[in-house]
Amino acid sequence: MGRMPKYNAKVDANEKDIISALRKIGADVERIGRPVDLLVGYRARNFLIEVKTGDNKPHHSRNKDQTEWIKGWKGQVRVVFTPEEAIELVTHAYDDRF
């Protein structure tokens, strides 16, 4: 996909809680920071997860480079706002809705 774009190093306030919740259910979590926040492994599946705070929900507050990268990525990228959403994402990965 070419060169990696630059992103803000800002960590969303809820990221620590989301990482903790995912690890409590047995997921492996790596904070990669770019192009998205987290790489998560759970039950032989991998997830690219972008963490956003609730006050960013209407527009996801992504910068232009990140928005373009996500649009161009041929795999899955999910945005989560709460620990509950992150857990639901990885535990329901085998459902058709994800």
Backbone as XML, in Angstrom:
<?xml version="1.0"?>
<chain id="A" units="angstrom">
  <residue number="1" name="MET">
    <atom name="N" x="0.821" y="-1.197" z="0.000"/>
    <atom name="CA" x="0.000" y="0.000" z="0.000"/>
    <atom name="C" x="0.864" y="1.261" z="0.000"/>
  </residue>
  <residue number="2" name="GLY">
    <atom name="N" x="2.134" y="1.159" z="-0.212"/>
    <atom name="CA" x="2.968" y="2.339" z="-0.233"/>
    <atom name="C" x="3.491" y="2.710" z="1.147"/>
  </residue>
  <residue number="3" name="ARG">
    <atom name="N" x="3.921" y="3.942" z="1.262"/>
    <atom name="CA" x="4.489" y="4.385" z="2.529"/>
    <atom name="C" x="3.410" y="4.537" z="3.597"/>
  </residue>
  <residue number="4" name="MET">
    <atom name="N" x="3.837" y="4.355" z="4.835"/>
    <atom name="CA" x="2.910" y="4.505" z="5.953"/>
    <atom name="C" x="2.708" y="5.984" z="6.246"/>
  </residue>
  <residue number="5" name="PRO">
    <atom name="N" x="1.461" y="6.447" z="6.289"/>
    <atom name="CA" x="1.226" y="7.843" z="6.617"/>
    <atom name="C" x="1.507" y="8.112" z="8.087"/>
  </residue>
  <residue number="6" name="LYS">
    <atom name="N" x="1.714" y="9.381" z="8.408"/>
    <atom name="CA" x="1.942" y="9.771" z="9.795"/>
    <atom name="C" x="0.611" y="9.978" z="10.481"/>
  </residue>
  <residue number="7" name="TYR">
    <atom name="N" x="0.557" y="9.662" z="11.767"/>
    <atom name="CA" x="-0.652" y="9.809" z="12.552"/>
    <atom name="C" x="-0.329" y="10.497" z="13.854"/>
  </residue>
  <residue number="8" name="ASN">
    <atom name="N" x="-1.355" y="11.061" z="14.456"/>
    <atom name="CA" x="-1.191" y="11.630" z="15.785"/>
    <atom name="C" x="-0.871" y="10.524" z="16.768"/>
  </residue>
  <residue number="9" name="ALA">
    <atom name="N" x="-0.041" y="10.810" z="17.754"/>
    <atom name="CA" x="0.324" y="9.826" z="18.766"/>
    <atom name="C" x="-0.643" y="9.861" z="19.938"/>
  </residue>
  <residue number="10" name="LYS">
    <atom name="N" x="-1.704" y="10.639" z="19.828"/>
    <atom name="CA" x="-2.669" y="10.792" z="20.910"/>
    <atom name="C" x="-3.342" y="9.454" z="21.223"/>
  </residue>
  <residue number="11" name="VAL">
    <atom name="N" x="-3.400" y="9.125" z="22.500"/>
    <atom name="CA" x="-4.061" y="7.903" z="22.941"/>
    <atom name="C" x="-5.410" y="8.293" z="23.531"/>
  </residue>
  <residue number="12" name="ASP">
    <atom name="N" x="-6.482" y="7.670" z="23.050"/>
    <atom name="CA" x="-7.804" y="7.967" z="23.582"/>
    <atom name="C" x="-7.902" y="7.517" z="25.031"/>
  </residue>
  <residue number="13" name="ALA">
    <atom name="N" x="-8.621" y="8.285" z="25.828"/>
    <atom name="CA" x="-8.705" y="8.063" z="27.272"/>
    <atom name="C" x="-9.236" y="6.682" z="27.632"/>
  </residue>
  <residue number="14" name="ASN">
    <atom name="N" x="-10.073" y="6.099" z="26.808"/>
    <atom name="CA" x="-10.700" y="4.810" z="27.100"/>
    <atom name="C" x="-9.865" y="3.615" z="26.631"/>
  </residue>
  <residue number="15" name="GLU">
    <atom name="N" x="-8.747" y="3.866" z="25.988"/>
    <atom name="CA" x="-7.957" y="2.776" z="25.415"/>
    <atom name="C" x="-7.444" y="1.808" z="26.486"/>
  </residue>
  <residue number="16" name="LYS">
    <atom name="N" x="-6.978" y="2.334" z="27.595"/>
    <atom name="CA" x="-6.463" y="1.476" z="28.668"/>
    <atom name="C" x="-7.547" y="0.518" z="29.172"/>
  </residue>
  <residue number="17" name="ASP">
    <atom name="N" x="-8.769" y="1.019" z="29.347"/>
    <atom name="CA" x="-9.881" y="0.175" z="29.806"/>
    <atom name="C" x="-10.242" y="-0.887" z="28.772"/>
  </residue>
  <residue number="18" name="ILE">
    <atom name="N" x="-10.191" y="-0.514" z="27.505"/>
    <atom name="CA" x="-10.503" y="-1.470" z="26.437"/>
    <atom name="C" x="-9.443" y="-2.569" z="26.384"/>
  </residue>
  <residue number="19" name="ILE">
    <atom name="N" x="-8.178" y="-2.195" z="26.476"/>
    <atom name="CA" x="-7.102" y="-3.189" z="26.479"/>
    <atom name="C" x="-7.251" y="-4.125" z="27.675"/>
  </residue>
  <residue number="20" name="SER">
    <atom name="N" x="-7.511" y="-3.571" z="28.837"/>
    <atom name="CA" x="-7.674" y="-4.375" z="30.050"/>
    <atom name="C" x="-8.832" y="-5.364" z="29.908"/>
  </residue>
  <residue number="21" name="ALA">
    <atom name="N" x="-9.957" y="-4.891" z="29.397"/>
    <atom name="CA" x="-11.135" y="-5.759" z="29.236"/>
    <atom name="C" x="-10.847" y="-6.896" z="28.262"/>
  </residue>
  <residue number="22" name="LEU">
    <atom name="N" x="-10.166" y="-6.600" z="27.161"/>
    <atom name="CA" x="-9.839" y="-7.637" z="26.180"/>
    <atom name="C" x="-8.882" y="-8.668" z="26.775"/>
  </residue>
  <residue number="23" name="ARG">
    <atom name="N" x="-7.911" y="-8.214" z="27.527"/>
    <atom name="CA" x="-6.968" y="-9.154" z="28.142"/>
    <atom name="C" x="-7.655" y="-10.017" z="29.193"/>
  </residue>
  <residue number="24" name="LYS">
    <atom name="N" x="-8.636" y="-9.481" z="29.889"/>
    <atom name="CA" x="-9.360" y="-10.258" z="30.905"/>
    <atom name="C" x="-10.116" y="-11.432" z="30.298"/>
  </residue>
  <residue number="25" name="ILE">
    <atom name="N" x="-10.523" y="-11.314" z="29.039"/>
    <atom name="CA" x="-11.222" y="-12.445" z="28.408"/>
    <atom name="C" x="-10.252" y="-13.372" z="27.686"/>
  </residue>
  <residue number="26" name="GLY">
    <atom name="N" x="-8.954" y="-13.086" z="27.796"/>
    <atom name="CA" x="-7.948" y="-13.978" z="27.221"/>
    <atom name="C" x="-7.394" y="-13.563" z="25.877"/>
  </residue>
  <residue number="27" name="ALA">
    <atom name="N" x="-7.696" y="-12.357" z="25.440"/>
    <atom name="CA" x="-7.179" y="-11.892" z="24.147"/>
    <atom name="C" x="-5.741" y="-11.408" z="24.298"/>
  </residue>
  <residue number="28" name="ASP">
    <atom name="N" x="-4.968" y="-11.584" z="23.232"/>
    <atom name="CA" x="-3.655" y="-10.951" z="23.136"/>
    <atom name="C" x="-3.887" y="-9.569" z="22.544"/>
  </residue>
  <residue number="29" name="VAL">
    <atom name="N" x="-3.264" y="-8.555" z="23.126"/>
    <atom name="CA" x="-3.466" y="-7.188" z="22.657"/>
    <atom name="C" x="-2.111" y="-6.506" z="22.511"/>
  </residue>
  <residue number="30" name="GLU">
    <atom name="N" x="-1.875" y="-5.963" z="21.343"/>
    <atom name="CA" x="-0.681" y="-5.169" z="21.079"/>
    <atom name="C" x="-1.124" y="-3.774" z="20.672"/>
  </residue>
  <residue number="31" name="ARG">
    <atom name="N" x="-0.578" y="-2.792" z="21.328"/>
    <atom name="CA" x="-0.843" y="-1.415" z="20.924"/>
    <atom name="C" x="0.134" y="-1.080" z="19.809"/>
  </residue>
  <residue number="32" name="ILE">
    <atom name="N" x="-0.400" y="-0.932" z="18.598"/>
    <atom name="CA" x="0.470" y="-0.641" z="17.469"/>
    <atom name="C" x="0.452" y="0.847" z="17.119"/>
  </residue>
  <residue number="33" name="GLY">
    <atom name="N" x="-0.607" y="1.550" z="17.489"/>
    <atom name="CA" x="-0.645" y="2.995" z="17.326"/>
    <atom name="C" x="-0.879" y="3.503" z="15.924"/>
  </residue>
  <residue number="34" name="ARG">
    <atom name="N" x="-0.368" y="2.801" z="14.939"/>
    <atom name="CA" x="-0.624" y="3.193" z="13.570"/>
    <atom name="C" x="-0.512" y="2.007" z="12.650"/>
  </residue>
  <residue number="35" name="PRO">
    <atom name="N" x="-1.237" y="1.850" z="11.678"/>
    <atom name="CA" x="-2.218" y="2.814" z="11.204"/>
    <atom name="C" x="-3.491" y="2.859" z="12.051"/>
  </residue>
  <residue number="36" name="VAL">
    <atom name="N" x="-3.690" y="1.864" z="12.896"/>
    <atom name="CA" x="-4.797" y="1.878" z="13.859"/>
    <atom name="C" x="-4.227" y="1.584" z="15.239"/>
  </residue>
  <residue number="37" name="ASP">
    <atom name="N" x="-5.063" y="1.681" z="16.262"/>
    <atom name="CA" x="-4.568" y="1.600" z="17.635"/>
    <atom name="C" x="-4.138" y="0.209" z="18.093"/>
  </residue>
  <residue number="38" name="LEU">
    <atom name="N" x="-4.960" y="-0.802" z="17.826"/>
    <atom name="CA" x="-4.723" y="-2.109" z="18.444"/>
    <atom name="C" x="-4.719" y="-3.251" z="17.433"/>
  </residue>
  <residue number="39" name="LEU">
    <atom name="N" x="-3.852" y="-4.209" z="17.695"/>
    <atom name="CA" x="-3.865" y="-5.501" z="17.029"/>
    <atom name="C" x="-4.258" y="-6.502" z="18.102"/>
  </residue>
  <residue number="40" name="VAL">
    <atom name="N" x="-5.364" y="-7.204" z="17.871"/>
    <atom name="CA" x="-5.912" y="-8.118" z="18.878"/>
    <atom name="C" x="-6.011" y="-9.516" z="18.292"/>
  </residue>
  <residue number="41" name="GLY">
    <atom name="N" x="-5.564" y="-10.499" z="19.056"/>
    <atom name="CA" x="-5.705" y="-11.902" z="18.677"/>
    <atom name="C" x="-6.612" y="-12.595" z="19.674"/>
  </residue>
  <residue number="42" name="TYR">
    <atom name="N" x="-7.635" y="-13.285" z="19.170"/>
    <atom name="CA" x="-8.567" y="-13.981" z="20.052"/>
    <atom name="C" x="-9.145" y="-15.177" z="19.313"/>
  </residue>
  <residue number="43" name="ARG">
    <atom name="N" x="-8.988" y="-16.352" z="19.903"/>
    <atom name="CA" x="-9.518" y="-17.597" z="19.331"/>
    <atom name="C" x="-9.180" y="-17.758" z="17.849"/>
  </residue>
  <residue number="44" name="ALA">
    <atom name="N" x="-7.893" y="-17.640" z="17.558"/>
    <atom name="CA" x="-7.354" y="-17.857" z="16.213"/>
    <atom name="C" x="-7.825" y="-16.826" z="15.185"/>
  </residue>
  <residue number="45" name="ARG">
    <atom name="N" x="-8.267" y="-15.671" z="15.648"/>
    <atom name="CA" x="-8.639" y="-14.576" z="14.751"/>
    <atom name="C" x="-7.837" y="-13.340" z="15.110"/>
  </residue>
  <residue number="46" name="ASN">
    <atom name="N" x="-7.585" y="-12.516" z="14.122"/>
    <atom name="CA" x="-6.899" y="-11.249" z="14.326"/>
    <atom name="C" x="-7.855" y="-10.101" z="14.043"/>
  </residue>
  <residue number="47" name="PHE">
    <atom name="N" x="-7.689" y="-9.030" z="14.791"/>
    <atom name="CA" x="-8.559" y="-7.868" z="14.652"/>
    <atom name="C" x="-7.715" y="-6.604" z="14.647"/>
  </residue>
  <residue number="48" name="LEU">
    <atom name="N" x="-7.990" y="-5.716" z="13.706"/>
    <atom name="CA" x="-7.435" y="-4.364" z="13.728"/>
    <atom name="C" x="-8.521" y="-3.479" z="14.314"/>
  </residue>
  <residue number="49" name="ILE">
    <atom name="N" x="-8.186" y="-2.806" z="15.417"/>
    <atom name="CA" x="-9.189" y="-2.022" z="16.124"/>
    <atom name="C" x="-8.696" y="-0.599" z="16.305"/>
  </residue>
  <residue number="50" name="GLU">
    <atom name="N" x="-9.532" y="0.339" z="15.938"/>
    <atom name="CA" x="-9.301" y="1.754" z="16.187"/>
    <atom name="C" x="-10.171" y="2.150" z="17.380"/>
  </residue>
  <residue number="51" name="VAL">
    <atom name="N" x="-9.565" y="2.753" z="18.378"/>
    <atom name="CA" x="-10.277" y="3.165" z="19.589"/>
    <atom name="C" x="-10.604" y="4.649" z="19.488"/>
  </residue>
  <residue number="52" name="LYS">
    <atom name="N" x="-11.846" y="4.984" z="19.777"/>
    <atom name="CA" x="-12.285" y="6.378" z="19.815"/>
    <atom name="C" x="-13.078" y="6.602" z="21.097"/>
  </residue>
  <residue number="53" name="THR">
    <atom name="N" x="-13.096" y="7.844" z="21.538"/>
    <atom name="CA" x="-13.888" y="8.166" z="22.724"/>
    <atom name="C" x="-15.325" y="8.454" z="22.322"/>
  </residue>
  <residue number="54" name="GLY">
    <atom name="N" x="-16.223" y="8.359" z="23.276"/>
    <atom name="CA" x="-17.645" y="8.583" z="23.015"/>
    <atom name="C" x="-17.946" y="9.939" z="22.431"/>
  </residue>
  <residue number="55" name="ASP">
    <atom name="N" x="-17.192" y="10.981" z="22.842"/>
    <atom name="CA" x="-17.475" y="12.310" z="22.306"/>
    <atom name="C" x="-17.042" y="12.447" z="20.851"/>
  </residue>
  <residue number="56" name="ASN">
    <atom name="N" x="-16.312" y="11.461" z="20.323"/>
    <atom name="CA" x="-15.924" y="11.483" z="18.912"/>
    <atom name="C" x="-16.860" y="10.642" z="18.051"/>
  </residue>
  <residue number="57" name="LYS">
    <atom name="N" x="-17.862" y="10.033" z="18.647"/>
    <atom name="CA" x="-18.683" y="9.057" z="17.945"/>
    <atom name="C" x="-19.330" y="9.573" z="16.653"/>
  </residue>
  <residue number="58" name="PRO">
    <atom name="N" x="-19.869" y="10.772" z="16.614"/>
    <atom name="CA" x="-20.531" y="11.170" z="15.371"/>
    <atom name="C" x="-19.627" y="11.188" z="14.150"/>
  </residue>
  <residue number="59" name="HIS">
    <atom name="N" x="-18.352" y="11.532" z="14.299"/>
    <atom name="CA" x="-17.480" y="11.641" z="13.131"/>
    <atom name="C" x="-16.205" y="10.819" z="13.262"/>
  </residue>
  <residue number="60" name="HIS">
    <atom name="N" x="-16.075" y="10.059" z="14.300"/>
    <atom name="CA" x="-14.930" y="9.185" z="14.555"/>
    <atom name="C" x="-13.600" y="9.924" z="14.665"/>
  </residue>
  <residue number="61" name="SER">
    <atom name="N" x="-13.586" y="11.222" z="14.404"/>
    <atom name="CA" x="-12.407" y="12.060" z="14.624"/>
    <atom name="C" x="-11.104" y="11.471" z="14.073"/>
  </residue>
  <residue number="62" name="ARG">
    <atom name="N" x="-11.149" y="10.856" z="12.927"/>
    <atom name="CA" x="-9.923" y="10.352" z="12.296"/>
    <atom name="C" x="-9.278" y="11.477" z="11.507"/>
  </residue>
  <residue number="63" name="ASN">
    <atom name="N" x="-7.973" y="11.440" z="11.438"/>
    <atom name="CA" x="-7.332" y="12.414" z="10.560"/>
    <atom name="C" x="-7.448" y="11.921" z="9.120"/>
  </residue>
  <residue number="64" name="LYS">
    <atom name="N" x="-7.132" y="12.784" z="8.189"/>
    <atom name="CA" x="-7.314" y="12.461" z="6.767"/>
    <atom name="C" x="-6.509" y="11.236" z="6.337"/>
  </residue>
  <residue number="65" name="ASP">
    <atom name="N" x="-5.231" y="11.165" z="6.757"/>
    <atom name="CA" x="-4.395" y="10.023" z="6.368"/>
    <atom name="C" x="-4.966" y="8.707" z="6.889"/>
  </residue>
  <residue number="66" name="GLN">
    <atom name="N" x="-5.427" y="8.714" z="8.134"/>
    <atom name="CA" x="-5.988" y="7.496" z="8.714"/>
    <atom name="C" x="-7.273" y="7.089" z="7.990"/>
  </residue>
  <residue number="67" name="THR">
    <atom name="N" x="-8.114" y="8.049" z="7.685"/>
    <atom name="CA" x="-9.354" y="7.772" z="6.955"/>
    <atom name="C" x="-9.042" y="7.135" z="5.605"/>
  </residue>
  <residue number="68" name="GLU">
    <atom name="N" x="-8.078" y="7.675" z="4.897"/>
    <atom name="CA" x="-7.696" y="7.136" z="3.597"/>
    <atom name="C" x="-7.114" y="5.727" z="3.721"/>
  </residue>
  <residue number="69" name="TRP">
    <atom name="N" x="-6.291" y="5.503" z="4.746"/>
    <atom name="CA" x="-5.714" y="4.172" z="4.938"/>
    <atom name="C" x="-6.807" y="3.148" z="5.200"/>
  </residue>
  <residue number="70" name="ILE">
    <atom name="N" x="-7.747" y="3.487" z="6.066"/>
    <atom name="CA" x="-8.833" y="2.562" z="6.392"/>
    <atom name="C" x="-9.677" y="2.266" z="5.151"/>
  </residue>
  <residue number="71" name="LYS">
    <atom name="N" x="-9.971" y="3.279" z="4.355"/>
    <atom name="CA" x="-10.733" y="3.065" z="3.115"/>
    <atom name="C" x="-10.002" y="2.133" z="2.158"/>
  </residue>
  <residue number="72" name="GLY">
    <atom name="N" x="-8.673" y="2.250" z="2.100"/>
    <atom name="CA" x="-7.893" y="1.451" z="1.163"/>
    <atom name="C" x="-7.531" y="0.062" z="1.650"/>
  </residue>
  <residue number="73" name="TRP">
    <atom name="N" x="-7.688" y="-0.204" z="2.929"/>
    <atom name="CA" x="-7.320" y="-1.494" z="3.510"/>
    <atom name="C" x="-8.308" y="-2.547" z="3.046"/>
  </residue>
  <residue number="74" name="LYS">
    <atom name="N" x="-7.817" y="-3.658" z="2.533"/>
    <atom name="CA" x="-8.690" y="-4.700" z="1.996"/>
    <atom name="C" x="-9.184" y="-5.682" z="3.048"/>
  </residue>
  <residue number="75" name="GLY">
    <atom name="N" x="-8.708" y="-5.548" z="4.266"/>
    <atom name="CA" x="-9.171" y="-6.389" z="5.367"/>
    <atom name="C" x="-10.145" y="-5.627" z="6.255"/>
  </residue>
  <residue number="76" name="GLN">
    <atom name="N" x="-10.386" y="-6.178" z="7.422"/>
    <atom name="CA" x="-11.321" y="-5.569" z="8.362"/>
    <atom name="C" x="-10.619" y="-4.621" z="9.314"/>
  </residue>
  <residue number="77" name="VAL">
    <atom name="N" x="-11.255" y="-3.502" z="9.548"/>
    <atom name="CA" x="-10.864" y="-2.564" z="10.589"/>
    <atom name="C" x="-12.146" y="-2.153" z="11.279"/>
  </residue>
  <residue number="78" name="ARG">
    <atom name="N" x="-12.167" y="-2.219" z="12.589"/>
    <atom name="CA" x="-13.359" y="-1.831" z="13.346"/>
    <atom name="C" x="-13.021" y="-0.698" z="14.292"/>
  </residue>
  <residue number="79" name="VAL">
    <atom name="N" x="-13.995" y="0.181" z="14.503"/>
    <atom name="CA" x="-13.875" y="1.264" z="15.467"/>
    <atom name="C" x="-14.717" y="0.889" z="16.676"/>
  </residue>
  <residue number="80" name="VAL">
    <atom name="N" x="-14.117" y="1.001" z="17.862"/>
    <atom name="CA" x="-14.854" y="0.743" z="19.098"/>
    <atom name="C" x="-14.723" y="1.943" z="20.015"/>
  </residue>
  <residue number="81" name="PHE">
    <atom name="N" x="-15.752" y="2.117" z="20.848"/>
    <atom name="CA" x="-15.800" y="3.247" z="21.767"/>
    <atom name="C" x="-15.779" y="2.816" z="23.225"/>
  </residue>
  <residue number="82" name="THR">
    <atom name="N" x="-16.122" y="1.557" z="23.487"/>
    <atom name="CA" x="-16.214" y="1.086" z="24.865"/>
    <atom name="C" x="-15.601" y="-0.303" z="24.992"/>
  </residue>
  <residue number="83" name="PRO">
    <atom name="N" x="-15.248" y="-0.689" z="26.218"/>
    <atom name="CA" x="-14.774" y="-2.063" z="26.428"/>
    <atom name="C" x="-15.822" y="-3.088" z="26.003"/>
  </residue>
  <residue number="84" name="GLU">
    <atom name="N" x="-17.077" y="-2.785" z="26.239"/>
    <atom name="CA" x="-18.154" y="-3.722" z="25.879"/>
    <atom name="C" x="-18.213" y="-3.943" z="24.364"/>
  </residue>
  <residue number="85" name="GLU">
    <atom name="N" x="-18.047" y="-2.877" z="23.596"/>
    <atom name="CA" x="-18.040" y="-3.018" z="22.139"/>
    <atom name="C" x="-16.847" y="-3.859" z="21.670"/>
  </residue>
  <residue number="86" name="ALA">
    <atom name="N" x="-15.701" y="-3.658" z="22.283"/>
    <atom name="CA" x="-14.513" y="-4.432" z="21.902"/>
    <atom name="C" x="-14.712" y="-5.912" z="22.203"/>
  </residue>
  <residue number="87" name="ILE">
    <atom name="N" x="-15.250" y="-6.214" z="23.368"/>
    <atom name="CA" x="-15.508" y="-7.612" z="23.735"/>
    <atom name="C" x="-16.544" y="-8.226" z="22.803"/>
  </residue>
  <residue number="88" name="GLU">
    <atom name="N" x="-17.590" y="-7.485" z="22.506"/>
    <atom name="CA" x="-18.612" y="-8.002" z="21.589"/>
    <atom name="C" x="-18.007" y="-8.282" z="20.209"/>
  </residue>
  <residue number="89" name="LEU">
    <atom name="N" x="-17.158" y="-7.405" z="19.756"/>
    <atom name="CA" x="-16.508" y="-7.595" z="18.454"/>
    <atom name="C" x="-15.740" y="-8.903" z="18.395"/>
  </residue>
  <residue number="90" name="VAL">
    <atom name="N" x="-14.866" y="-9.132" z="19.362"/>
    <atom name="CA" x="-14.022" y="-10.327" z="19.274"/>
    <atom name="C" x="-14.766" y="-11.602" z="19.634"/>
  </residue>
  <residue number="91" name="THR">
    <atom name="N" x="-15.731" y="-11.542" z="20.529"/>
    <atom name="CA" x="-16.442" y="-12.761" z="20.921"/>
    <atom name="C" x="-17.506" y="-13.167" z="19.922"/>
  </residue>
  <residue number="92" name="HIS">
    <atom name="N" x="-17.960" y="-12.240" z="19.111"/>
    <atom name="CA" x="-18.963" y="-12.560" z="18.093"/>
    <atom name="C" x="-18.358" y="-12.600" z="16.695"/>
  </residue>
  <residue number="93" name="ALA">
    <atom name="N" x="-17.064" y="-12.800" z="16.611"/>
    <atom name="CA" x="-16.378" y="-12.774" z="15.321"/>
    <atom name="C" x="-16.887" y="-13.833" z="14.353"/>
  </residue>
  <residue number="94" name="TYR">
    <atom name="N" x="-17.460" y="-14.882" z="14.850"/>
    <atom name="CA" x="-17.930" y="-15.937" z="13.981"/>
    <atom name="C" x="-19.369" y="-15.730" z="13.545"/>
  </residue>
  <residue number="95" name="ASP">
    <atom name="N" x="-20.024" y="-14.671" z="14.076"/>
    <atom name="CA" x="-21.373" y="-14.324" z="13.642"/>
    <atom name="C" x="-21.292" y="-13.628" z="12.287"/>
  </residue>
  <residue number="96" name="ASP">
    <atom name="N" x="-22.335" y="-13.713" z="11.518"/>
    <atom name="CA" x="-22.360" y="-13.059" z="10.209"/>
    <atom name="C" x="-22.415" y="-11.537" z="10.307"/>
  </residue>
  <residue number="97" name="ARG">
    <atom name="N" x="-22.810" y="-11.000" z="11.441"/>
    <atom name="CA" x="-22.975" y="-9.557" z="11.540"/>
    <atom name="C" x="-21.652" y="-8.810" z="11.607"/>
  </residue>
  <residue number="98" name="PHE">
    <atom name="N" x="-20.541" y="-9.501" z="11.816"/>
    <atom name="CA" x="-19.247" y="-8.816" z="11.834"/>
    <atom name="C" x="-18.540" y="-9.175" z="10.591"/>
  </residue>
</chain>
